[in-house]
Amino acid sequence: MTQMTFKVEAFWDKDAEVWVATSSDVPGLATEASSIEILTEKLRVMIPELIVLNGIIRSDYVGSITFELISHRQELIQVA
């Protein structure tokens, strides 16, 4: 099987104070976490589960997959 890379986009929701992640490559992926590190840990579990459930890979697949986390955060800073 060819190595697949799944793209995941994350943005900082300043009102909820969480990172929100979704992906058009991984149907059904929608999650949030208080830090990018916690979000990454959640994605390491969720992505394999969802790609098996969606039939992208077989349930007996043994190997590795790659995901690319693309994040965006905007901050307003005051300059004296």
C-alpha positions in Angstrom: 0.0 0.0 0.0 1.2 3.5 -0.9 2.0 5.8 2.0 -1.0 8.1 2.6 -0.9 11.5 4.1 -4.0 12.8 5.7 -4.3 16.6 6.0 -5.9 18.0 9.2 -6.6 21.7 9.7 -6.7 23.3 13.1 -7.6 26.7 14.2 -7.6 28.5 17.6 -11.2 29.4 18.7 -10.5 32.4 21.0 -14.0 32.5 22.3 -14.0 28.8 23.5 -10.2 28.9 24.1 -9.6 25.6 22.3 -8.0 24.2 19.2 -10.6 22.9 16.7 -9.5 20.3 14.1 -11.4 19.0 11.1 -10.3 17.3 7.9 -11.8 16.7 4.4 -9.4 13.7 4.1 -10.8 12.0 7.2 -14.6 11.9 7.1 -16.2 12.6 10.5 -13.2 14.1 12.1 -14.1 17.0 14.3 -12.5 17.4 17.7 -11.1 20.1 20.0 -8.5 20.4 22.8 -7.1 23.0 25.1 -3.6 22.7 23.6 -2.0 21.8 20.3 -0.2 18.9 22.0 -3.4 17.4 23.5 -5.0 17.9 20.1 -2.2 16.0 18.4 -2.5 13.1 20.9 -6.3 12.9 20.2 -5.7 12.9 16.4 -3.2 10.0 16.8 -6.1 7.9 18.1 -9.0 9.3 16.1 -7.5 9.3 12.6 -6.8 5.5 12.5 -10.2 4.7 14.0 -12.1 6.9 11.5 -10.2 5.8 8.4 -11.0 2.2 9.2 -14.6 3.0 9.9 -14.9 4.9 6.6 -13.3 2.0 4.7 -10.2 4.1 3.6 -8.0 1.3 5.0 -8.9 -2.2 6.0 -9.4 -3.1 9.6 -6.5 -5.7 9.3 -4.1 -3.1 8.0 -0.7 -3.2 9.6 1.7 -0.3 9.0 1.9 3.4 9.4 0.0 6.4 8.1 1.0 10.1 8.1 -1.0 13.1 9.1 -0.1 16.7 8.4 -1.5 19.1 11.0 -1.9 22.6 9.5 -2.7 25.1 12.2 -3.7 28.8 12.3 -3.8 31.1 15.3 -4.1 34.9 15.2 -3.2 37.1 18.1 -3.6 40.8 18.7 -0.7 42.4 20.5 -0.3 45.9 21.7 2.7 48.0 20.7 3.7 50.8 22.9 
